[in-house]
């Protein structure tokens, strides 16, 4: 395997990892934002 292939493989894995993390954390962030808005209204 060439260093270029290894580099792109690592980059690809990082992208997949980041996108998965974002997909999992996005609903939680949304939930917290809604909670904060509700608390401010009360």
N, C-alpha and C positions, 0 to 999 in steps of 0.2 A: 504493500500500500504506500502511495506517495504521501508526502507531508500535506500536499494540497487537499487530497481526499480526506485525510484525517482531520484537517482544519474544518472542512465543510461539514463533515459528519458531526464534529463537536458543535459547530454553529447551528446545525439543524436540530440537534438534541436540545440545545439551549433555547431555541425558538419554540419548540414543542413544549418544553418545561414551562417557559414564561407564559405561553398562551393558555396552558392548562391552569396555571396558578391564577391568571387573570380571570378565567372562566369561573373558577371556584370562589375567588374573592369578590368578584363584581356583585353577586346577589347580596353578600353580607354587607358590603359598603352601601348598597342601595337601602338595605334594611336599616342600617344605622342612621343614614341620612333622614329617612322617614321618621324614625324614632325621635331624632333631635328636633325635627319640625313639630312633631306632636307635643313634645315637652315644652317647646317655646310657646305654643298656643295655650297650653294649660296654665 
